[in-house]
Amino acid sequence: MAEDTGLERTEPASARRREEAREQGQVVHSRELSTLALLLAGGGGLWFLGAGISDRLLGLVRHGMELDRALAFAPNLMLTRLKEASVDMLLALSPLLLLFVLAAIASTLLLSGWLFSFKPMLPDFGRLDPIKGLSRVVSWNGVVEMIKAVGKTLLVGVVAAWVIWKNSGAVFSLAAEPLASGMTHMMQLVGTSFLVMAGSMALIVAVDIPFQLWDHEKKLRMTREEVRQENKETEGDPQVKAHIRSQQREMARRRMMSEVPKADVVVTNPTHYAVALRYRDGAMRAPMVVAKGAHLLAARIRTLAEEHHVPVLEAAPLARALYRHAELGDEIPAPLYTAVAEVLAYVYQLRRQQEFGGPLPQPPDLLPLPVGLDPGEVAA
């Protein structure tokens, strides 16, 4: 088996590909559905509106056949009369024409929805290429279209011949009917013929619509390379995104390290974790984590704290709990209030000793931590 080169269109179309195709006017379209809609509109219109249309047309014929002495001596009025007759005929046929327009629009909206684009109307000289034209004729789609055309011609032709043969007596009897009733009867016969032929067209439409939907999806398929390229364009190159994330982490790390000299205390593991805390009475509800890190970053935090004379307290369980449960820039969790309060009390005693002298305060030992907050308990 040939190795997949990624150039075969095996991937379903993305939402972006579908939107671009709609902008280009590439939507599902079935000529057979449009033909069926026009036949139904014509048959129904002639059946229900035939009497009114025939009456108006009969009136136009009678009016046109009248001899007008004024026209004999003023030939220039003939053009005016012709224009009036043309307008009256257009108004008489306007309900039927309106049905045709609505049917054509509805058949298009049924498959592809509302779409208004001028791009399909732009000149495309590539369509004049005889080689491409021949390739379209001998393609699979061209073969299917030829089979549909032959099948449609045979089916509709047979049904039309049967309708004519079935109504041959009624057609010949029209000559013996009065003009008014004969025109109405003729409208009904033509409308019935359209409806019967529409029934035969429904069989073709039932086959054509699934094929058009399948063929449209096939044309929109993408290669794996196109999918990867689109993902790069929409989501960004993974290497570039990784570089950006790396830069963002470095900037965040620099901002975090700039907060260490402003901290009140750094709680350490002592070698694995380091968490810097700050508290301002009256401005904060609880102490806030301004920096935290593990391993090498923890060592940098401790070194920076020592350089700026920030107290460093070794309290392994508390350091592990703060690192695991407190996010950078957030207040510490409520279950750790008591333990951190003892740490801050020790820091304030240390500051007071440094300012006024006296014995060094003893660092807090066995800080109270709720069960389950120290990740080291699991390892123990």
C-alpha positions as CSV (number, residue, x, y, z in Angstrom):
1,M,0.0,0.0,0.0
2,A,1.2,3.5,-0.9
3,E,2.4,5.5,2.1
4,D,0.1,8.3,3.1
5,T,1.8,11.5,2.1
6,G,-0.8,13.7,3.7
7,L,-2.0,15.0,0.3
8,E,-5.2,12.9,0.2
9,R,-8.3,14.7,1.1
10,T,-9.5,12.5,3.9
11,E,-10.2,15.0,6.7
12,P,-13.7,16.5,7.1
13,A,-14.0,20.2,6.4
14,S,-13.5,22.6,9.3
15,A,-15.9,25.4,10.2
16,R,-13.5,27.9,8.7
17,R,-13.3,26.0,5.4
18,R,-17.1,25.8,5.3
19,E,-17.4,29.6,5.9
20,E,-14.9,30.4,3.2
21,A,-16.7,28.1,0.7
22,R,-20.0,29.9,1.5
23,E,-18.3,33.3,0.9
24,Q,-17.2,32.0,-2.5
25,G,-20.8,30.9,-3.3
26,Q,-19.9,27.2,-3.0
27,V,-23.1,25.7,-1.5
28,V,-25.2,22.7,-2.1
29,H,-27.4,23.2,-5.1
30,S,-29.8,20.8,-6.9
31,R,-31.2,21.7,-10.3
32,E,-33.6,18.9,-10.0
33,L,-35.1,20.3,-6.8
34,S,-35.5,23.7,-8.5
35,T,-37.2,22.0,-11.5
36,L,-39.5,20.2,-9.1
37,A,-40.4,23.4,-7.2
38,L,-41.1,25.2,-10.5
39,L,-43.4,22.4,-11.7
40,L,-45.3,22.4,-8.5
41,A,-45.6,26.1,-8.5
42,G,-46.8,26.1,-12.1
43,G,-49.2,23.2,-11.7
44,G,-50.7,24.5,-8.5
45,G,-50.9,28.1,-9.8
46,L,-52.6,27.0,-13.0
47,W,-55.0,24.8,-11.1
48,F,-56.1,27.3,-8.5
49,L,-55.5,30.6,-10.4
50,G,-56.3,29.4,-13.9
51,A,-59.9,30.7,-13.9
52,G,-58.9,34.2,-12.9
53,I,-56.0,34.3,-15.3
54,S,-58.1,33.0,-18.3
55,D,-60.8,35.6,-17.6
56,R,-58.3,38.4,-17.7
57,L,-56.6,37.1,-20.8
58,L,-59.9,36.6,-22.5
59,G,-60.8,40.2,-21.7
60,L,-57.5,41.3,-23.2
61,V,-58.2,39.3,-26.4
62,R,-61.7,40.8,-26.7
63,H,-60.4,44.3,-26.1
64,G,-57.7,43.8,-28.7
65,M,-60.1,42.5,-31.3
66,E,-62.4,45.5,-31.1
67,L,-62.3,47.9,-34.0
68,D,-61.6,51.4,-32.9
69,R,-62.3,54.2,-35.4
70,A,-59.8,56.5,-33.6
71,L,-56.9,54.1,-34.3
72,A,-57.7,54.0,-38.0
73,F,-57.1,57.8,-38.3
74,A,-54.3,58.0,-35.6
75,P,-51.8,55.2,-36.1
76,N,-49.5,56.7,-33.4
77,L,-52.0,55.5,-30.8
78,M,-51.3,51.9,-31.7
79,L,-48.1,52.0,-29.8
80,T,-49.9,53.3,-26.7
81,R,-52.5,50.6,-27.0
82,L,-49.8,48.0,-27.4
83,K,-48.1,49.2,-24.3
84,E,-51.3,49.1,-22.3
85,A,-52.1,45.6,-23.5
86,S,-48.6,44.4,-22.6
87,V,-48.9,45.9,-19.1
88,D,-52.4,44.3,-18.6
89,M,-51.0,40.9,-19.7
90,L,-48.1,41.2,-17.3
91,L,-50.5,42.0,-14.5
92,A,-52.7,39.1,-15.4
93,L,-49.8,36.7,-15.3
94,S,-48.1,38.3,-12.3
95,P,-49.6,35.9,-9.7
96,L,-48.2,33.0,-11.6
97,L,-44.8,34.6,-12.1
98,L,-44.7,35.5,-8.4
99,L,-45.2,31.8,-7.6
100,F,-42.3,30.9,-9.9
101,V,-40.0,33.4,-8.2
102,L,-41.0,32.2,-4.7
103,A,-40.6,28.6,-5.7
104,A,-37.1,29.2,-7.1
105,I,-36.0,31.1,-3.9
106,A,-37.5,28.5,-1.6
107,S,-35.8,25.6,-3.4
108,T,-32.4,27.3,-2.9
109,L,-33.0,28.3,0.7
110,L,-34.1,24.7,1.5
111,L,-30.6,23.3,0.9
112,S,-28.1,26.1,1.5
113,G,-30.0,28.8,3.5
114,W,-29.7,32.5,2.8
115,L,-26.6,33.5,0.9
116,F,-25.9,36.7,-0.9
117,S,-22.5,36.8,-2.7
118,F,-21.2,38.5,-5.9
119,K,-18.1,36.3,-6.1
120,P,-19.8,33.6,-8.3
121,M,-20.6,36.4,-10.8
122,L,-17.0,37.5,-11.1
123,P,-15.3,36.5,-14.4
124,D,-13.3,33.3,-14.2
125,F,-11.2,32.8,-17.3
126,G,-10.1,29.4,-16.0
127,R,-13.5,28.1,-17.0
128,L,-12.6,28.8,-20.7
129,D,-9.7,26.3,-20.5
130,P,-10.8,23.4,-22.8
131,I,-8.6,20.8,-21.0
132,K,-10.3,21.6,-17.7
133,G,-13.7,21.6,-19.4
134,L,-13.0,18.1,-20.9
135,S,-11.8,16.9,-17.5
136,R,-15.1,18.0,-15.9
137,V,-17.1,16.2,-18.6
138,V,-15.3,12.9,-18.2
139,S,-15.1,13.1,-14.4
140,W,-17.2,11.0,-12.0
141,N,-19.5,14.0,-11.4
142,G,-19.9,14.5,-15.2
143,V,-20.9,10.8,-15.6
144,V,-23.4,11.1,-12.8
145,E,-24.9,14.3,-14.3
146,M,-25.2,12.5,-17.7
147,I,-27.0,9.5,-16.1
148,K,-29.3,11.9,-14.3
149,A,-30.1,13.8,-17.5
150,V,-30.8,10.6,-19.4
151,G,-32.9,9.2,-16.6
152,K,-34.8,12.5,-16.2
153,T,-35.5,12.7,-19.9
154,L,-36.8,9.2,-20.1
155,L,-38.9,9.3,-17.0
156,V,-40.4,12.7,-17.6
157,G,-40.9,11.9,-21.3
158,V,-42.7,8.7,-20.5
159,V,-44.9,10.4,-17.9
160,A,-45.6,13.3,-20.3
161,A,-46.6,10.9,-23.1
162,W,-48.9,9.0,-20.7
163,V,-50.6,12.3,-19.6
164,I,-51.1,13.4,-23.2
165,W,-52.5,10.0,-24.1
166,K,-54.7,9.9,-21.0
167,N,-56.1,13.4,-21.6
168,S,-56.2,13.3,-25.4
169,G,-60.0,13.2,-25.4
170,A,-60.3,16.2,-23.2
171,V,-57.8,18.1,-25.3
172,F,-59.7,17.5,-28.5
173,S,-63.0,18.5,-26.8
174,L,-61.6,21.9,-26.0
175,A,-62.4,23.0,-29.6
176,A,-66.1,22.3,-29.0
177,E,-66.2,24.3,-25.7
178,P,-67.1,28.0,-25.4
179,L,-64.0,30.2,-25.3
180,A,-64.3,31.2,-21.6
181,S,-64.8,27.7,-20.2
182,G,-62.4,26.2,-22.8
183,M,-59.5,28.5,-21.6
184,T,-60.2,27.6,-17.9
185,H,-60.4,23.9,-18.8
186,M,-57.1,24.2,-20.7
187,M,-55.4,25.9,-17.7
188,Q,-56.6,23.0,-15.5
189,L,-55.3,20.4,-17.9
190,V,-51.9,22.0,-18.1
191,G,-51.7,22.4,-14.3
192,T,-52.6,18.8,-13.8
193,S,-49.9,17.7,-16.3
194,F,-47.4,19.8,-14.4
195,L,-48.4,18.2,-11.1
196,V,-48.1,14.7,-12.5
197,M,-44.7,15.4,-14.0
198,A,-43.7,16.9,-10.7
199,G,-44.5,13.6,-9.1
200,S,-42.1,11.8,-11.4
201,M,-39.5,14.5,-10.7
202,A,-39.8,13.8,-7.0
203,L,-38.2,10.4,-7.6
204,I,-35.2,12.0,-9.2
205,V,-35.0,14.6,-6.5
206,A,-35.0,11.9,-3.8
207,V,-31.8,10.5,-5.4
208,D,-30.2,13.8,-6.4
209,I,-30.3,15.6,-3.0
210,P,-28.3,12.9,-1.1
211,F,-25.8,12.8,-3.9
212,Q,-25.4,16.6,-4.0
213,L,-24.9,16.7,-0.2
214,W,-22.3,13.9,-0.4
215,D,-20.5,15.5,-3.4
216,H,-20.4,18.9,-1.6
217,E,-18.9,17.4,1.5
218,K,-16.4,15.5,-0.7
219,K,-15.3,18.7,-2.4
220,L,-14.8,20.5,0.9
221,R,-12.6,17.7,2.4
222,M,-9.1,18.8,3.5
223,T,-5.7,17.2,3.5
224,R,-3.9,16.6,6.8
225,E,-1.4,19.3,5.8
226,E,-4.2,21.8,5.2
227,V,-5.7,20.9,8.6
228,R,-2.3,21.5,10.3
229,Q,-1.7,24.7,8.4
230,E,-5.2,26.0,9.4
231,N,-4.5,25.1,13.0
232,K,-1.3,27.1,12.9
233,E,-3.1,30.1,11.4
234,T,-6.0,30.1,13.8
235,E,-4.2,28.9,17.0
236,G,-0.7,29.9,16.2
237,D,2.5,28.0,15.6
238,P,3.2,25.6,18.5
239,Q,6.8,26.6,18.7
240,V,6.0,30.3,18.7
241,K,3.3,29.7,21.4
242,A,5.8,27.8,23.5
243,H,8.3,30.6,23.1
244,I,5.7,33.2,24.1
245,R,4.7,31.1,27.2
246,S,8.3,30.8,28.1
247,Q,8.7,34.5,27.9
248,Q,5.6,35.1,29.9
249,R,6.8,32.7,32.6
250,E,10.1,34.5,32.7
251,M,8.5,37.9,33.0
252,A,6.2,36.6,35.8
253,R,9.2,35.1,37.6
254,R,11.0,38.4,37.4
255,R,7.9,40.3,38.8
256,M,7.7,37.7,41.5
257,M,11.3,38.0,42.5
258,S,11.0,41.8,42.7
259,E,8.4,41.2,45.4
260,V,10.6,39.1,47.7
261,P,12.5,42.2,49.2
262,K,9.1,43.6,50.2
263,A,8.0,40.4,52.0
264,D,7.7,40.0,55.8
265,V,9.0,36.5,56.0
266,V,10.1,33.5,53.8
267,V,9.0,30.1,55.0
268,T,11.3,27.3,53.7
269,N,11.4,23.5,53.6
270,P,14.4,24.2,53.9
271,T,15.8,23.1,50.5
272,H,12.9,22.1,48.4
273,Y,10.3,24.9,48.9
274,A,10.2,28.5,49.7
275,V,7.2,30.8,50.1
276,A,7.4,34.5,50.7
277,L,4.5,36.1,52.7
278,R,3.5,39.8,53.2
279,Y,0.9,41.3,55.4
280,R,-0.2,44.9,55.9
281,D,-2.5,45.5,58.8
282,G,-5.6,47.4,57.8
283,A,-4.9,47.0,54.0
284,M,-5.2,43.2,53.8
285,R,-7.7,40.7,55.3
286,A,-5.0,38.0,55.5
287,P,-1.4,37.5,54.6
288,M,-0.7,37.2,50.9
289,V,1.7,34.9,49.0
290,V,4.0,37.3,47.0
291,A,6.5,34.6,45.8
292,K,6.9,30.9,45.9
293,G,9.1,28.3,44.2
294,A,10.7,24.9,44.4
295,H,14.2,23.6,44.1
296,L,16.4,26.1,42.2
297,L,13.8,28.8,42.3
298,A,13.4,28.3,46.1
299,A,17.1,28.7,46.5
300,R,17.0,32.0,44.6
301,I,14.1,33.2,46.8
302,R,16.1,32.4,50.0
303,T,19.2,34.0,48.7
304,L,17.4,37.2,47.6
305,A,15.6,37.3,51.0
306,E,18.9,37.0,52.9
307,E,20.4,39.8,50.7
308,H,17.6,42.2,51.7
309,H,17.5,41.1,55.3
310,V,14.1,39.4,55.1
311,P,13.6,36.8,57.8
312,V,13.8,33.2,56.7
313,L,12.0,30.7,58.8
314,E,12.5,26.9,58.4
315,A,9.1,25.3,58.8
316,A,8.9,22.3,56.5
317,P,5.2,21.3,57.0
318,L,4.0,24.9,56.7
319,A,6.2,25.5,53.6
320,R,4.8,22.4,51.9
321,A,1.2,23.3,52.7
322,L,1.6,26.9,51.5
323,Y,3.3,25.8,48.3
324,R,0.5,23.3,47.6
325,H,-2.6,25.2,48.6
326,A,-1.8,28.9,48.3
327,E,-1.7,30.5,44.8
328,L,0.7,33.3,43.9
329,G,-0.9,36.7,44.5
330,D,-3.8,35.2,46.6
331,E,-4.4,35.3,50.3
332,I,-3.5,32.2,52.3
333,P,-6.2,29.6,52.9
334,A,-8.2,30.1,56.1
335,P,-7.1,26.7,57.7
336,L,-3.5,28.1,57.7
337,Y,-4.4,31.4,59.5
338,T,-3.3,30.1,63.0
339,A,0.1,28.8,61.9
340,V,0.9,31.9,59.8
341,A,-0.2,34.1,62.7
342,E,2.4,32.5,64.9
343,V,5.1,33.0,62.2
344,L,4.2,36.7,61.9
345,A,4.2,37.1,65.6
346,Y,7.7,35.7,65.7
347,V,8.7,38.1,62.8
348,Y,7.3,41.2,64.7
349,Q,9.2,40.0,67.9
350,L,12.4,39.7,65.8
351,R,12.0,43.2,64.5
352,R,11.4,44.6,67.9
353,Q,14.5,42.9,69.2
354,Q,16.6,44.3,66.3
355,E,15.2,47.8,67.0
356,F,15.3,47.9,70.8
357,G,17.7,45.1,71.7
358,G,17.2,42.3,74.2
359,P,17.2,38.5,73.9
360,L,16.4,36.9,70.5
361,P,12.9,35.4,70.3
362,Q,12.6,31.7,69.8
363,P,11.4,30.5,66.4
364,P,8.0,28.8,66.6
365,D,8.1,25.1,66.9
366,L,5.4,22.5,65.9
367,L,3.1,25.0,64.1
368,P,-0.5,23.9,64.2
369,L,-1.6,22.5,60.8
370,P,-5.0,20.9,60.1
371,V,-4.8,17.2,59.1
372,G,-4.5,16.7,55.3
373,L,-2.9,20.0,54.4
374,D,0.7,18.9,54.6
375,P,1.6,16.9,51.4
376,G,4.4,15.3,53.2
377,E,2.0,13.4,55.5
378,V,1.1,11.1,52.6
379,A,4.8,10.3,52.0
380,A,5.3,9.7,55.7
